[in-house]
Amino acid sequence: MITEDELRALLEPNARGYTDLSVPPGWLDLVADCHKRLIKVHPDYVLGQVKEKFGGLRYYYTLSGATADQIAQVRDLVGVAEHASFSICEECGEPGEPFTLGGYVSTRCIEHRQAAIDRRKQVWEEGS
């Protein structure tokens, strides 16, 4: 499993000094794999932001001088990664599924889903 620091170093050439990297630990490998595939299609794509939103991965980028074929390939690759994130636990990288807790959607395996529920219950009980 890649670390956040290793991922930042991998992405840096395409981040051009700025990247908002808010990626849960379970998706670091997914983002690294997506990036490696993207640079094969368009080595000069510019990465703007990678984050979790509504329980799924969001990958924001800019393409300059790309052909129509490159644009289509990049969109497809990003779409595959974003779609895959909805079946990968954002905490550990194991198989997971989206669930909602307190109005917040996240994608978790059974173990991390239960841990989130238990934490919320504990906070609720301490606040009562």
C-alpha positions in Angstrom: 0.0 0.0 0.0 1.4 3.4 -1.0 1.7 6.1 1.7 0.3 9.6 1.5 3.8 11.0 1.2 4.7 8.6 -1.6 1.5 9.5 -3.4 2.3 13.2 -3.1 5.7 12.7 -4.5 4.3 10.6 -7.4 1.7 13.3 -8.2 4.0 16.3 -7.8 5.3 16.6 -11.4 1.7 16.9 -12.6 0.5 19.0 -9.7 2.7 22.0 -10.7 3.1 23.1 -7.1 -0.5 22.9 -6.0 -2.6 19.9 -5.3 -5.5 19.6 -2.8 -5.0 16.0 -1.9 -7.8 14.9 0.5 -7.7 11.2 -0.1 -8.7 8.7 2.5 -6.0 6.1 3.1 -8.0 3.2 1.5 -8.0 5.0 -1.8 -4.3 6.0 -2.0 -3.5 3.0 -4.3 -6.5 3.7 -6.5 -5.3 7.3 -7.0 -1.8 6.1 -7.7 -3.0 3.6 -10.2 -5.2 6.2 -11.9 -2.3 8.7 -12.1 0.1 6.1 -13.7 -2.5 5.2 -16.3 -3.2 8.9 -17.0 0.4 9.9 -17.6 0.7 7.1 -20.2 -2.1 8.8 -22.1 -1.3 12.4 -21.5 2.0 12.9 -19.6 1.4 16.7 -19.2 -2.0 16.6 -17.7 -2.3 19.0 -14.7 -3.8 17.6 -11.5 -5.8 20.1 -9.6 -7.6 18.2 -6.8 -8.3 14.7 -5.6 -10.8 14.2 -2.8 -13.7 12.2 -1.4 -17.2 13.6 -2.1 -20.5 11.9 -1.3 -18.8 8.7 -0.6 -16.8 8.6 -3.9 -13.5 9.7 -5.4 -13.4 13.0 -7.3 -10.4 13.6 -9.6 -10.1 17.1 -11.0 -7.6 17.8 -13.8 -6.8 20.0 -16.8 -5.7 19.0 -20.2 -3.7 21.3 -22.6 -2.9 20.4 -26.1 -4.7 17.0 -25.9 -6.2 15.3 -28.9 -9.9 14.3 -28.9 -8.7 10.7 -28.4 -6.6 11.6 -25.4 -9.4 13.6 -23.8 -11.8 10.6 -24.2 -9.2 8.2 -22.8 -8.5 10.4 -19.8 -12.2 10.8 -19.1 -12.7 7.1 -19.2 -9.8 6.4 -16.9 -10.9 8.9 -14.4 -14.5 7.6 -14.6 -13.3 4.0 -14.0 -11.4 5.1 -10.9 -14.2 7.3 -9.6 -16.7 4.4 -10.1 -14.4 1.9 -8.5 -14.1 4.0 -5.3 -17.8 3.2 -4.5 -16.8 -0.4 -3.9 -13.5 0.2 -2.0 -13.4 1.0 1.7 -11.9 4.5 2.1 -10.2 3.5 5.3 -8.5 0.2 4.5 -8.8 -0.5 0.7 -10.8 -3.7 1.2 -14.2 -4.2 -0.5 -16.8 -1.8 0.8 -20.0 -0.1 -0.1 -21.5 3.4 0.4 -23.5 4.0 3.6 -24.9 7.1 5.2 -24.4 8.1 8.8 -25.6 11.4 10.2 -26.2 12.7 6.7 -22.6 12.0 5.6 -22.0 9.4 2.9 -18.8 7.3 3.0 -17.7 4.0 1.5 -16.6 1.5 4.1 -16.1 -2.2 4.6 -18.3 -3.9 7.3 -15.6 -3.5 10.0 -15.0 0.3 9.4 -18.7 0.9 9.0 -19.3 -0.6 12.4 -16.4 1.4 13.9 -18.0 4.6 12.5 -21.3 3.7 14.0 -19.7 2.9 17.3 -17.8 6.2 17.4 -21.0 8.1 16.6 -22.9 6.3 19.3 -20.1 7.0 21.8 -20.1 10.7 21.0 -23.9 10.8 21.3 -23.8 9.1 24.7 -21.0 11.4 26.0 -23.0 14.4 24.8 -26.2 13.3 26.6 
